[in-house]
Amino acid sequence: MRAIFVMIKCDMGQAYKVAREAADSIEQMSELYSTSGQYDLLGKFYLDPEEDIGRFVTEKVQALPGVKDTYTLITFNAFTGGGR
């Protein structure tokens, strides 16, 4: 599995509805946070290595009612604490 992060800009007043719909309908979603600033939500999604990222974002995330814009971050490595 590989992680991607998607920043989501919602129509005015729709962030909580978008978050609920995403949680209910996107099985690849790991976490979804409300944020301040240019974007309203930040989602972490785990995709299978062969899954097309562009198709996933356009068909699953951008297709949610109330989504105005997205910005996708593709990750390479995950680093954790632990003293090393």
N, CA, C and O atoms as CSV, one atom per row, in Angstrom:
chain,resi,resn,atom,element,x,y,z
A,1,MET,N,N,0.843,-1.180,0.000
A,1,MET,CA,C,0.000,0.000,0.000
A,1,MET,C,C,0.884,1.237,0.000
A,1,MET,O,O,1.955,1.251,0.606
A,2,ARG,N,N,0.429,2.261,-0.677
A,2,ARG,CA,C,1.154,3.536,-0.645
A,2,ARG,C,C,0.199,4.636,-0.209
A,2,ARG,O,O,-0.985,4.624,-0.543
A,3,ALA,N,N,0.736,5.577,0.539
A,3,ALA,CA,C,-0.080,6.666,1.053
A,3,ALA,C,C,-0.017,7.860,0.120
A,3,ALA,O,O,1.038,8.200,-0.416
A,4,ILE,N,N,-1.171,8.488,-0.063
A,4,ILE,CA,C,-1.226,9.792,-0.710
A,4,ILE,C,C,-2.022,10.715,0.210
A,4,ILE,O,O,-2.854,10.260,0.994
A,5,PHE,N,N,-1.760,11.994,0.104
A,5,PHE,CA,C,-2.498,12.987,0.860
A,5,PHE,C,C,-3.218,13.888,-0.126
A,5,PHE,O,O,-2.644,14.300,-1.134
A,6,VAL,N,N,-4.471,14.192,0.163
A,6,VAL,CA,C,-5.242,15.060,-0.718
A,6,VAL,C,C,-5.802,16.206,0.115
A,6,VAL,O,O,-6.533,15.996,1.083
A,7,MET,N,N,-5.443,17.416,-0.282
A,7,MET,CA,C,-5.998,18.612,0.335
A,7,MET,C,C,-7.266,18.946,-0.444
A,7,MET,O,O,-7.264,18.962,-1.675
A,8,ILE,N,N,-8.346,19.211,0.285
A,8,ILE,CA,C,-9.661,19.376,-0.331
A,8,ILE,C,C,-10.235,20.744,0.023
A,8,ILE,O,O,-10.352,21.101,1.195
A,9,LYS,N,N,-10.589,21.498,-1.008
A,9,LYS,CA,C,-11.277,22.775,-0.825
A,9,LYS,C,C,-12.754,22.521,-1.095
A,9,LYS,O,O,-13.116,21.952,-2.126
A,10,CYS,N,N,-13.605,22.945,-0.165
A,10,CYS,CA,C,-15.042,22.683,-0.258
A,10,CYS,C,C,-15.808,23.954,-0.595
A,10,CYS,O,O,-15.323,25.065,-0.379
A,11,ASP,N,N,-17.011,23.774,-1.128
A,11,ASP,CA,C,-17.922,24.900,-1.274
A,11,ASP,C,C,-18.193,25.455,0.117
A,11,ASP,O,O,-18.125,24.729,1.109
A,12,MET,N,N,-18.500,26.742,0.185
A,12,MET,CA,C,-18.759,27.400,1.457
A,12,MET,C,C,-19.804,26.636,2.277
A,12,MET,O,O,-20.885,26.316,1.784
A,13,GLY,N,N,-19.459,26.352,3.541
A,13,GLY,CA,C,-20.384,25.689,4.455
A,13,GLY,C,C,-20.562,24.199,4.248
A,13,GLY,O,O,-21.452,23.599,4.850
A,14,GLN,N,N,-19.733,23.581,3.406
A,14,GLN,CA,C,-19.930,22.173,3.066
A,14,GLN,C,C,-18.868,21.224,3.615
A,14,GLN,O,O,-18.944,20.021,3.367
A,15,ALA,N,N,-17.884,21.728,4.350
A,15,ALA,CA,C,-16.760,20.889,4.780
A,15,ALA,C,C,-17.202,19.684,5.606
A,15,ALA,O,O,-16.698,18.581,5.395
A,16,TYR,N,N,-18.125,19.868,6.532
A,16,TYR,CA,C,-18.544,18.751,7.377
A,16,TYR,C,C,-19.348,17.719,6.578
A,16,TYR,O,O,-19.233,16.517,6.821
A,17,LYS,N,N,-20.147,18.182,5.642
A,17,LYS,CA,C,-20.902,17.251,4.783
A,17,LYS,C,C,-19.949,16.464,3.885
A,17,LYS,O,O,-20.118,15.259,3.697
A,18,VAL,N,N,-18.951,17.147,3.336
A,18,VAL,CA,C,-17.963,16.462,2.499
A,18,VAL,C,C,-17.201,15.436,3.331
A,18,VAL,O,O,-16.985,14.311,2.882
A,19,ALA,N,N,-16.796,15.816,4.534
A,19,ALA,CA,C,-16.057,14.893,5.398
A,19,ALA,C,C,-16.882,13.656,5.719
A,19,ALA,O,O,-16.361,12.542,5.666
A,20,ARG,N,N,-18.144,13.826,6.047
A,20,ARG,CA,C,-19.012,12.693,6.371
A,20,ARG,C,C,-19.183,11.777,5.155
A,20,ARG,O,O,-19.103,10.555,5.275
A,21,GLU,N,N,-19.419,12.376,3.988
A,21,GLU,CA,C,-19.595,11.587,2.764
A,21,GLU,C,C,-18.320,10.820,2.426
A,21,GLU,O,O,-18.383,9.658,2.025
A,22,ALA,N,N,-17.162,11.464,2.587
A,22,ALA,CA,C,-15.889,10.786,2.321
A,22,ALA,C,C,-15.697,9.609,3.273
A,22,ALA,O,O,-15.311,8.521,2.845
A,23,ALA,N,N,-15.963,9.821,4.553
A,23,ALA,CA,C,-15.808,8.752,5.544
A,23,ALA,C,C,-16.742,7.580,5.251
A,23,ALA,O,O,-16.381,6.423,5.467
A,24,ASP,N,N,-17.929,7.880,4.765
A,24,ASP,CA,C,-18.916,6.836,4.495
A,24,ASP,C,C,-18.691,6.114,3.169
A,24,ASP,O,O,-19.142,4.979,3.010
A,25,SER,N,N,-18.007,6.742,2.215
A,25,SER,CA,C,-17.989,6.168,0.875
A,25,SER,C,C,-16.620,5.813,0.304
A,25,SER,O,O,-16.550,5.110,-0.704
A,26,ILE,N,N,-15.533,6.274,0.913
A,26,ILE,CA,C,-14.205,5.998,0.350
A,26,ILE,C,C,-13.462,5.034,1.268
A,26,ILE,O,O,-12.958,5.431,2.319
A,27,GLU,N,N,-13.399,3.787,0.872
A,27,GLU,CA,C,-12.794,2.758,1.725
A,27,GLU,C,C,-11.283,2.925,1.863
A,27,GLU,O,O,-10.704,2.436,2.832
A,28,GLN,N,N,-10.640,3.594,0.930
A,28,GLN,CA,C,-9.186,3.792,0.992
A,28,GLN,C,C,-8.787,4.896,1.964
A,28,GLN,O,O,-7.597,5.096,2.209
A,29,MET,N,N,-9.751,5.612,2.519
A,29,MET,CA,C,-9.441,6.703,3.433
A,29,MET,C,C,-8.972,6.159,4.786
A,29,MET,O,O,-9.625,5.314,5.398
A,30,SER,N,N,-7.828,6.666,5.228
A,30,SER,CA,C,-7.292,6.302,6.534
A,30,SER,C,C,-7.688,7.338,7.576
A,30,SER,O,O,-8.192,6.999,8.646
A,31,GLU,N,N,-7.452,8.618,7.246
A,31,GLU,CA,C,-7.743,9.716,8.162
A,31,GLU,C,C,-8.185,10.925,7.354
A,31,GLU,O,O,-7.795,11.091,6.198
A,32,LEU,N,N,-9.000,11.761,7.972
A,32,LEU,CA,C,-9.434,13.004,7.344
A,32,LEU,C,C,-9.478,14.076,8.423
A,32,LEU,O,O,-10.145,13.909,9.445
A,33,TYR,N,N,-8.767,15.175,8.195
A,33,TYR,CA,C,-8.667,16.249,9.172
A,33,TYR,C,C,-9.282,17.529,8.623
A,33,TYR,O,O,-9.158,17.816,7.433
A,34,SER,N,N,-9.941,18.295,9.477
A,34,SER,CA,C,-10.331,19.648,9.103
A,34,SER,C,C,-9.099,20.531,9.309
A,34,SER,O,O,-8.326,20.321,10.243
A,35,THR,N,N,-8.926,21.509,8.437
A,35,THR,CA,C,-7.749,22.366,8.483
A,35,THR,C,C,-8.153,23.829,8.323
A,35,THR,O,O,-9.277,24.137,7.925
A,36,SER,N,N,-7.232,24.710,8.635
A,36,SER,CA,C,-7.441,26.130,8.368
A,36,SER,C,C,-6.561,26.509,7.182
A,36,SER,O,O,-5.621,25.794,6.836
A,37,GLY,N,N,-6.873,27.625,6.575
A,37,GLY,CA,C,-6.063,28.080,5.453
A,37,GLY,C,C,-6.778,27.911,4.132
A,37,GLY,O,O,-8.006,27.961,4.066
A,38,GLN,N,N,-6.006,27.712,3.086
A,38,GLN,CA,C,-6.537,27.663,1.723
A,38,GLN,C,C,-7.446,26.454,1.482
A,38,GLN,O,O,-8.383,26.532,0.688
A,39,TYR,N,N,-7.172,25.343,2.160
A,39,TYR,CA,C,-7.977,24.130,1.994
A,39,TYR,C,C,-8.715,23.819,3.293
A,39,TYR,O,O,-8.271,24.204,4.375
A,40,ASP,N,N,-9.835,23.126,3.178
A,40,ASP,CA,C,-10.700,22.843,4.324
A,40,ASP,C,C,-10.430,21.499,4.981
A,40,ASP,O,O,-10.615,21.348,6.188
A,41,LEU,N,N,-9.993,20.518,4.191
A,41,LEU,CA,C,-9.793,19.153,4.680
A,41,LEU,C,C,-8.469,18.608,4.163
A,41,LEU,O,O,-8.001,18.996,3.092
A,42,LEU,N,N,-7.874,17.710,4.928
A,42,LEU,CA,C,-6.675,16.996,4.519
A,42,LEU,C,C,-6.940,15.513,4.718
A,42,LEU,O,O,-7.162,15.058,5.840
A,43,GLY,N,N,-6.916,14.768,3.633
A,43,GLY,CA,C,-7.193,13.332,3.704
A,43,GLY,C,C,-5.954,12.504,3.452
A,43,GLY,O,O,-5.118,12.847,2.616
A,44,LYS,N,N,-5.845,11.408,4.185
A,44,LYS,CA,C,-4.779,10.429,3.968
A,44,LYS,C,C,-5.445,9.169,3.445
A,44,LYS,O,O,-6.361,8.627,4.063
A,45,PHE,N,N,-4.967,8.712,2.291
A,45,PHE,CA,C,-5.557,7.551,1.635
A,45,PHE,C,C,-4.467,6.539,1.331
A,45,PHE,O,O,-3.356,6.909,0.952
A,46,TYR,N,N,-4.784,5.270,1.497
A,46,TYR,CA,C,-3.861,4.197,1.145
A,46,TYR,C,C,-4.368,3.503,-0.099
A,46,TYR,O,O,-5.487,2.991,-0.130
A,47,LEU,N,N,-3.518,3.490,-1.140
A,47,LEU,CA,C,-3.887,2.879,-2.415
A,47,LEU,C,C,-3.009,1.669,-2.691
A,47,LEU,O,O,-1.849,1.625,-2.282
A,48,ASP,N,N,-3.563,0.700,-3.378
A,48,ASP,CA,C,-2.770,-0.424,-3.852
A,48,ASP,C,C,-1.744,0.099,-4.852
A,48,ASP,O,O,-2.014,1.077,-5.550
A,49,PRO,N,N,-0.575,-0.528,-4.936
A,49,PRO,CA,C,0.483,-0.036,-5.829
A,49,PRO,C,C,0.037,0.103,-7.291
A,49,PRO,O,O,0.515,0.994,-7.995
A,50,GLU,N,N,-0.846,-0.741,-7.744
A,50,GLU,CA,C,-1.271,-0.680,-9.142
A,50,GLU,C,C,-2.453,0.268,-9.376
A,50,GLU,O,O,-2.856,0.477,-10.521
A,51,GLU,N,N,-3.007,0.839,-8.309
A,51,GLU,CA,C,-4.152,1.736,-8.449
A,51,GLU,C,C,-3.714,3.079,-9.031
A,51,GLU,O,O,-2.718,3.653,-8.593
A,52,ASP,N,N,-4.447,3.570,-10.004
A,52,ASP,CA,C,-4.165,4.825,-10.686
A,52,ASP,C,C,-4.550,5.999,-9.779
A,52,ASP,O,O,-5.725,6.179,-9.459
A,53,ILE,N,N,-3.564,6.792,-9.369
A,53,ILE,CA,C,-3.804,7.888,-8.436
A,53,ILE,C,C,-4.725,8.939,-9.044
A,53,ILE,O,O,-5.662,9.398,-8.390
A,54,GLY,N,N,-4.468,9.315,-10.274
A,54,GLY,CA,C,-5.296,10.329,-10.924
A,54,GLY,C,C,-6.748,9.914,-11.032
A,54,GLY,O,O,-7.651,10.708,-10.766
A,55,ARG,N,N,-6.972,8.673,-11.423
A,55,ARG,CA,C,-8.347,8.162,-11.524
A,55,ARG,C,C,-9.008,8.118,-10.146
A,55,ARG,O,O,-10.177,8.475,-10.005
A,56,PHE,N,N,-8.256,7.680,-9.129
A,56,PHE,CA,C,-8.804,7.632,-7.768
A,56,PHE,C,C,-9.245,9.024,-7.319
A,56,PHE,O,O,-10.363,9.197,-6.834
A,57,VAL,N,N,-8.369,10.011,-7.479
A,57,VAL,CA,C,-8.687,11.363,-7.011
A,57,VAL,C,C,-9.873,11.936,-7.776
A,57,VAL,O,O,-10.779,12.508,-7.171
A,58,THR,N,N,-9.877,11.792,-9.090
A,58,THR,CA,C,-10.966,12.392,-9.870
A,58,THR,C,C,-12.290,11.669,-9.677
A,58,THR,O,O,-13.341,12.310,-9.643
A,59,GLU,N,N,-12.259,10.351,-9.551
A,59,GLU,CA,C,-13.518,9.599,-9.460
A,59,GLU,C,C,-14.037,9.428,-8.043
A,59,GLU,O,O,-15.243,9.282,-7.846
A,60,LYS,N,N,-13.157,9.442,-7.055
A,60,LYS,CA,C,-13.594,9.221,-5.671
A,60,LYS,C,C,-13.648,10.509,-4.851
A,60,LYS,O,O,-14.632,10.763,-4.157
A,61,VAL,N,N,-12.601,11.316,-4.929
A,61,VAL,CA,C,-12.525,12.501,-4.074
A,61,VAL,C,C,-13.203,13.701,-4.745
A,61,VAL,O,O,-14.087,14.321,-4.154
A,62,GLN,N,N,-12.796,14.026,-5.960
A,62,GLN,CA,C,-13.369,15.195,-6.627
A,62,GLN,C,C,-14.851,15.021,-6.952
A,62,GLN,O,O,-15.569,16.006,-7.131
A,63,ALA,N,N,-15.305,13.788,-7.029
A,63,ALA,CA,C,-16.712,13.526,-7.346
A,63,ALA,C,C,-17.644,13.701,-6.152
A,63,ALA,O,O,-18.864,13.683,-6.319
A,64,LEU,N,N,-17.091,13.872,-4.946
A,64,LEU,CA,C,-17.938,14.078,-3.763
A,64,LEU,C,C,-18.708,15.388,-3.896
A,64,LEU,O,O,-18.129,16.401,-4.288
A,65,PRO,N,N,-19.993,15.387,-3.580
A,65,PRO,CA,C,-20.758,16.639,-3.615
A,65,PRO,C,C,-20.162,17.662,-2.650
A,65,PRO,O,O,-19.888,17.341,-1.493
A,66,GLY,N,N,-19.961,18.890,-3.121
A,66,GLY,CA,C,-19.429,19.948,-2.280
A,66,GLY,C,C,-17.938,20.166,-2.400
A,66,GLY,O,O,-17.406,21.103,-1.805
A,67,VAL,N,N,-17.230,19.306,-3.172
A,67,VAL,CA,C,-15.795,19.498,-3.373
A,67,VAL,C,C,-15.589,20.508,-4.500
A,67,VAL,O,O,-16.140,20.373,-5.592
A,68,LYS,N,N,-14.784,21.515,-4.201
A,68,LYS,CA,C,-14.529,22.594,-5.160
A,68,LYS,C,C,-13.187,22.425,-5.861
A,68,LYS,O,O,-13.063,22.728,-7.048
A,69,ASP,N,N,-12.171,21.937,-5.125
A,69,ASP,CA,C,-10.818,21.824,-5.663
A,69,ASP,C,C,-10.036,20.839,-4.812
A,69,ASP,O,O,-10.366,20.615,-3.648
A,70,THR,N,N,-8.997,20.250,-5.395
A,70,THR,CA,C,-8.112,19.355,-4.631
A,70,THR,C,C,-6.659,19.629,-5.002
A,70,THR,O,O,-6.361,20.193,-6.055
A,71,TYR,N,N,-5.773,19.220,-4.118
A,71,TYR,CA,C,-4.334,19.281,-4.347
A,71,TYR,C,C,-3.766,17.984,-3.788
A,71,TYR,O,O,-3.909,17.708,-2.597
A,72,THR,N,N,-3.126,17.188,-4.635
A,72,THR,CA,C,-2.661,15.862,-4.251
A,72,THR,C,C,-1.163,15.850,-3.999
A,72,THR,O,O,-0.383,16.390,-4.784
A,73,LEU,N,N,-0.770,15.221,-2.882
A,73,LEU,CA,C,0.636,15.022,-2.544
A,73,LEU,C,C,0.921,13.526,-2.596
A,73,LEU,O,O,0.263,12.735,-1.920
A,74,ILE,N,N,1.901,13.149,-3.399
A,74,ILE,CA,C,2.310,11.748,-3.499
A,74,ILE,C,C,3.512,11.555,-2.579
A,74,ILE,O,O,4.448,12.355,-2.598
A,75,THR,N,N,3.487,10.506,-1.785
A,75,THR,CA,C,4.556,10.281,-0.813
A,75,THR,C,C,5.535,9.220,-1.304
A,75,THR,O,O,5.211,8.401,-2.164
A,76,PHE,N,N,6.738,9.256,-0.738
A,76,PHE,CA,C,7.775,8.294,-1.102
A,76,PHE,C,C,8.101,7.360,0.059
A,76,PHE,O,O,7.992,6.141,-0.076
A,77,ASN,N,N,8.499,7.922,1.191
A,77,ASN,CA,C,8.886,7.129,2.358
A,77,ASN,C,C,8.199,7.672,3.598
A,77,ASN,O,O,7.894,8.862,3.682
A,78,ALA,N,N,7.959,6.794,4.554
A,78,ALA,CA,C,7.421,7.200,5.850
A,78,ALA,C,C,8.508,7.047,6.896
A,78,ALA,O,O,9.187,6.022,6.955
A,79,PHE,N,N,8.667,8.058,7.712
A,79,PHE,CA,C,9.661,8.030,8.780
A,79,PHE,C,C,8.938,8.119,10.115
A,79,PHE,O,O,7.973,8.871,10.251
A,80,THR,N,N,9.393,7.364,11.092
A,80,THR,CA,C,8.771,7.374,12.409
A,80,THR,C,C,9.831,7.615,13.469
A,80,THR,O,O,11.024,7.441,13.221
A,81,GLY,N,N,9.383,8.019,14.654
A,81,GLY,CA,C,10.294,8.201,15.777
A,81,GLY,C,C,10.723,6.856,16.327
A,81,GLY,O,O,10.274,5.818,15.841
A,82,GLY,N,N,11.552,6.855,17.295
A,82,GLY,CA,C,11.964,5.598,17.892
A,82,GLY,C,C,13.428,5.602,18.286
A,82,GLY,O,O,13.966,4.577,18.704
A,83,GLY,N,N,14.076,6.753,18.153
A,83,GLY,CA,C,15.418,6.855,18.664
A,83,GLY,C,C,16.530,6.523,17.695
A,83,GLY,O,O,17.696,6.582,18.084
A,84,ARG,N,N,16.234,6.179,16.457
A,84,ARG,CA,C,17.326,5.878,15.526
A,84,ARG,C,C,17.375,6.872,14.418
A,84,ARG,O,O,18.233,6.774,13.540
